[in-house]
Amino acid sequence: MSRERTNQGSTSARPPRWADAVLRLLVPRQSVETVSGDLLEEYREAVRPVVGRWRADAWYVVQVLGFIPSACWVLGVAQGAAMVARNAIDWFVPTTDFAARSMMTTMTAMAIFLAAGLLTAWRSSSLRAGLLAGFITSATAAFVSIGGAALLLSIWHDPETFAGIASSGGLGEVFELPFLLIVPATVLASVGATAGKLLRVGIVWLRS
């Protein structure tokens, strides 16, 4: 009787709604129902009856993460690395004029977040997917930047280094700014997503 109830429960079970919503943003429209249905079937019939609800939910989330375009991870790591490089230059090559450095890092960040939105919207034909791409890319960059800064500090923590840090904005800026960039990054990604979707629509129209 208990096994029968378990089977009945698994056939009506659902993964986290937010994960399914994210999946539907990431998968191209023409494939979304097939992909979502296949994952749901595997979740109910093969995974949850064996490992239970929480591990099955975790399995489903991991599957959804696999649909995030690799460009988001790559661009996020690139932006994070650029932020680490900027920190290193400010700390070890002090200056009183940060205008040129700020212009370079700002333009790099804008290009990366615009590209994340554009590429994702081109792939999925969804503006909301472009917004999500901006968030994922900027969050990835934030963790890479903070991890890189912590690594630098673990190696170089002499008075000269801390003097360079203080003259370039302090540790608060190093560890807070990457997360503060998530909102403007998402806005920039929305601009890129709009361009990507319009470009895709235009090409489809020209081909028709």
Sequence and secondary structure as in RCSB ss.txt:
>XXXX:A:sequence
MSRERTNQGSTSARPPRWADAVLRLLVPRQSVETVSGDLLEEYREAVRPVVGRWRADAWYVVQVLGFIPSACWVL
GVAQGAAMVARNAIDWFVPTTDFAARSMMTTMTAMAIFLAAGLLTAWRSSSLRAGLLAGFITSATAAFVSIGGAA
LLLSIWHDPETFAGIASSGGLGEVFELPFLLIVPATVLASVGATAGKLLRVGIVWLRS
>XXXX:A:secstr
 HHHHHHHHHHH    HHHHHHHHHHS HHHHHHHHHHHHHHIIIIIHHHH HHHHHHHHHHHHHTTS HHHHHH
HHHHHHHHHHHHHHHHHS  S  HHHHHHHHHHHHHHHHHHHHHHHHHH  HHHHHHHHHHHHHHHHHHHHHHHH
HHHHH  SHHHHHHHHHTTHHHHHHHHHHHTHHHHHHHHHHHHHHHHHHHHHHHHHH 
